[in-house]
Amino acid sequence: MSAGEAPVPAIPAAPARHKSKRRKTRDFLLQALYRRLLSGAEVRELQRDIEMGEYWSQLDHGFYRDTLAGVVQDIEGIEQAMGGALDRPLAEVSPIERAILQIGLFELIHRPDTPLRVIINEAIELAKTFGGTDGHKFVNGVLDRLAQTLRPDELARGGRHGTGI
């Protein structure tokens, strides 16, 4: 800045919203699965890195370990199921949206105790935070289509997430 110029005011930071342990954990799951898609890192390495990090105490440890291991263990089934709901080849889905869909689909299949509305809303929030401009719409549409076959009873009882496609 040269003499006589006024300093440019800083842009105020957005107020921090409180995130539940599960929401924070999904953030880190997304980062781990994204890293795995790009580098092929092993589950042990991904777990070790997060467990040694400063945020580990803020996360739901069991949920993180079970979901990460479960996604990796069932990746073929998850991606095969995902493929039928996509509007493009799986290879053309961005790694961020792909990892978000892996988490959401794992929960749809393997976590019947987690309500459909929660699974889809959490996936949409991840896509809004980390994904491309309209990534949340894509994620919403794919998970909504998958829920029709994976959770038809819950949908019939009004378990739809409410955001619609």
N, C-alpha and C positions, 0 to 999 in steps of 0.2 A: 504494500500500500504506500502510495507516495504522500508527501506532506500535504495536508489540507483535505485529504479524502476522509470521509466518515467511514468508520468500520462497518462492515456488512453484518447485520444482526444474524445471529445463529437461528436456524430453524428449530423451533421447540420440539422436543421429543414427544412422541405420542405417549399418552399415559399408559403405564404398564397395567395390563389386565391380569388379574389373578388366574393362573392356570392350575387346574387340578393335577395331581400326581400322574394320573393316567394320560392327560393331554400332554404334559411334559414328556412322558415316556414315549408317546407316539411320535413326538418330534425327534427324539433320539433314535427310535426304531427306523424312522424314515431316513435319517442320515446314515445309519448302518447299512440298510438295504440298498440305498443309493450307492454307497461306497462299494458294496459287494457287486452291484451291477456293473460298475465301471472298472473295478480292479480284480474282481474275483476273490476278494479277501475271505478267509475262512471264518466261521462262526466264532471259534475260540479267540481269534485275533480281535474281532469286532467286540466281543464281550469284554475281553481284557482291557481294551482301550477305553471303553465307557466306564467300566468299573474302577479304573484308576483315575478317572477324570473328576473334576471338582463338583460336578452336578449329580453324581451317582446318589448321594444322600437324599436328593429331592425326587427321585424316581421310584416307581413301583417295580421293585426288583424282580419279583416273580413274574409279573406281566411282561416285563422286558425280555427276560430269559426264555419264557415259554413261547412268546410270540415270535421272537427272532429264530429260535430253534425250529419252531413249528412251520414257519414260512419256508425256511431253507429245506426242511425235511419233506414238505409237501409241494415244493415249487413246481414240479411237473403237473400235478393235479390242479393247482391253483392257476397256473398259466393256461392250461388246457381249458378249464372252465371259463376263464377270462376271455379267451379267444372268441368264443361264441357270442359274446356281447359287444365286441369291438366293431367299430366302423372302419377299421384299417388294420393292416397286418401288425402283429405284436411288435415286430422290429421297428415300426415307425412310431410307436408310443414313446414319448420322452422318458428318460430314466426316472425323473421325479414322479410323473404320473403313474408310471409302471410300479414303482415302489409303494406309492400310496394305495394303488389298487391291490397289490399283494397283501398289504396289511388289512385293508377293508375286506377283501375276499376271505382271507384267513379267519377273520373274526366272524364273518357271515356263516362260514362252514363250521368252525371249531369252537365258537364261543356263543352258544345259544343263550347263555345267561346275560349277554350284552344286548340290549334292545337294538333293533334295526335302526330306529331313529338316531340313536347315539352313534352307531357305526358310521352311518352315512354322513351325519353332520360333522363328525370328527374328520372324516376323509375330506370333506369339502373345505373345512378350515385349514387342513394341511395344504391342500391345493391352492387355496387363496394366499397362504403365507409363503409357500415355497415354489409353487408351480408357475406356469406361463399365464398369460393374460386371461384366457378362457379355460384354463385347465380345470378349474372347479366345476364348470358345466360338463366337461367331458367325464370327469370322475363321477359326478352325480348321475349322469345318464347310464354309465356302465354299471355302477352298483345298483341302481334302480332296476335295470333289466335283470341283473343276476338275482336280486332279491325276489323277483316274481317266481323264480323256480326254486330258490333255496329257502325262502321264508314265506311261502304263500299264506299260511295260516295267520302269521303275524300281520301281513298286509291286509288280510280279510278283516282282522280285528281293529283295523285303523292304525297300524304301526308304521304307516308311511311317514317318511321324514318331514313332510310338509313343505319342501322346497320345490318339488315338482321339476319336470324337465320340459 
